[in-house]
């Protein structure tokens, strides 16, 4: 899926087009809303029928994304490559949890 680039290269590219602090804040809010809305929609459709909650989260999440890009002055990266939808989620995860350790890091820290 990542083709010729490593995760680090994808994240670096993503970082370069998300420099404005308002854009970063909007993405820190919008990305988890969008991510949460997807499984919630399936659950709501099957169990409670309150699908509107998932749709609301999805819509508000994307609203934050586009407002952020308005401040950045650049279009979202996924418009040029759909894989940035997943890179954005990975970027958010790294911001919240820190970068993932590579195999070499684990070996070094174990010594």
VEXDREN-2710 file (C-alpha; in Angstrom, 1 decimal):
% VEXDREN-2710
k/r/px/py/pz
1/UNK/0.0/0.0/0.0
2/UNK/2.8/2.4/0.8
3/UNK/4.6/1.6/-2.5
4/UNK/8.0/3.3/-2.7
5/UNK/7.9/5.3/0.5
6/UNK/8.5/4.3/4.2
7/UNK/6.0/5.4/6.9
8/UNK/8.6/8.0/8.0
9/UNK/8.7/9.5/4.5
10/UNK/4.9/9.6/4.3
11/UNK/4.7/11.3/7.7
12/UNK/7.4/13.8/6.8
13/UNK/5.6/14.8/3.6
14/UNK/2.3/15.1/5.6
15/UNK/4.1/17.3/8.3
16/UNK/5.3/19.6/5.6
17/UNK/1.8/20.4/4.4
18/UNK/0.5/20.8/8.0
19/UNK/2.6/23.5/9.5
20/UNK/0.1/26.1/10.7
21/UNK/-0.7/25.6/14.4
22/UNK/-4.5/26.1/13.8
23/UNK/-4.4/23.5/11.0
24/UNK/-2.6/21.1/13.4
25/UNK/-5.1/21.7/16.1
26/UNK/-8.0/21.2/13.7
27/UNK/-6.5/17.9/12.6
28/UNK/-5.9/16.8/16.2
29/UNK/-9.7/17.2/16.7
30/UNK/-11.0/16.2/13.3
31/UNK/-9.1/13.0/12.7
32/UNK/-10.3/11.2/15.8
33/UNK/-13.9/12.3/15.1
34/UNK/-13.7/10.9/11.6
35/UNK/-12.0/7.7/12.8
36/UNK/-14.6/7.1/15.6
37/UNK/-17.5/7.8/13.2
38/UNK/-16.7/4.8/11.0
39/UNK/-17.2/1.9/13.4
40/UNK/-19.9/3.9/15.2
41/UNK/-21.9/4.1/12.0
42/UNK/-21.9/0.3/11.6
43/UNK/-22.8/-0.2/15.2
44/UNK/-25.6/2.4/15.2
45/UNK/-27.1/1.0/12.0
46/UNK/-27.1/-2.6/13.3
47/UNK/-28.0/-1.9/17.0
48/UNK/-29.7/1.3/17.8
49/UNK/-30.7/3.1/14.6
50/UNK/-29.1/6.4/15.7
51/UNK/-27.0/6.6/12.6
52/UNK/-27.2/10.4/12.7
53/UNK/-24.7/10.5/15.6
54/UNK/-22.0/8.9/13.4
55/UNK/-22.9/11.1/10.5
56/UNK/-22.6/14.2/12.7
57/UNK/-19.2/13.1/14.0
58/UNK/-18.0/12.5/10.5
59/UNK/-19.3/15.8/9.2
60/UNK/-17.9/17.8/12.1
61/UNK/-14.5/16.0/11.8
62/UNK/-14.2/16.9/8.1
63/UNK/-15.3/20.4/8.9
64/UNK/-12.3/20.8/11.2
65/UNK/-10.1/19.4/8.5
66/UNK/-11.2/21.8/5.9
67/UNK/-11.1/24.8/8.3
68/UNK/-7.6/23.9/9.2
69/UNK/-6.5/23.7/5.5
70/UNK/-8.1/27.2/5.1
71/UNK/-5.6/28.5/7.6
72/UNK/-2.8/26.5/6.0
73/UNK/-3.6/27.8/2.6
74/UNK/-3.0/24.4/1.0
75/UNK/-5.4/21.7/-0.1
76/UNK/-5.6/18.4/1.8
77/UNK/-3.0/15.9/0.7
78/UNK/-5.5/13.2/0.1
79/UNK/-6.8/15.1/-3.0
80/UNK/-3.5/14.2/-4.7
81/UNK/-3.1/10.7/-3.2
82/UNK/-5.8/8.8/-1.3
83/UNK/-3.2/7.1/0.9
84/UNK/-2.8/10.3/2.9
85/UNK/-6.2/9.4/4.5
86/UNK/-4.3/6.7/6.3
87/UNK/-1.1/8.7/6.7
88/UNK/-3.2/11.4/8.5
89/UNK/-4.4/8.8/11.0
90/UNK/-0.9/7.6/11.6
91/UNK/0.3/11.2/12.1
92/UNK/-2.4/11.8/14.7
93/UNK/-1.5/8.5/16.5
94/UNK/2.2/9.6/16.6
95/UNK/1.2/13.0/18.0
96/UNK/-0.9/11.4/20.8
97/UNK/1.3/8.3/21.5
98/UNK/4.7/9.2/20.2
99/UNK/6.5/7.6/17.3
100/UNK/6.5/3.9/17.0
101/UNK/9.8/2.2/18.0
102/UNK/11.7/0.5/15.2
103/UNK/13.2/-2.9/15.6
104/UNK/16.7/-1.4/16.0
105/UNK/15.4/0.9/18.8
106/UNK/14.0/-2.1/20.8
107/UNK/17.3/-4.0/20.4
108/UNK/19.4/-1.0/21.5
109/UNK/17.2/-0.3/24.5
110/UNK/17.3/-4.0/25.6
111/UNK/21.1/-4.0/25.7
END
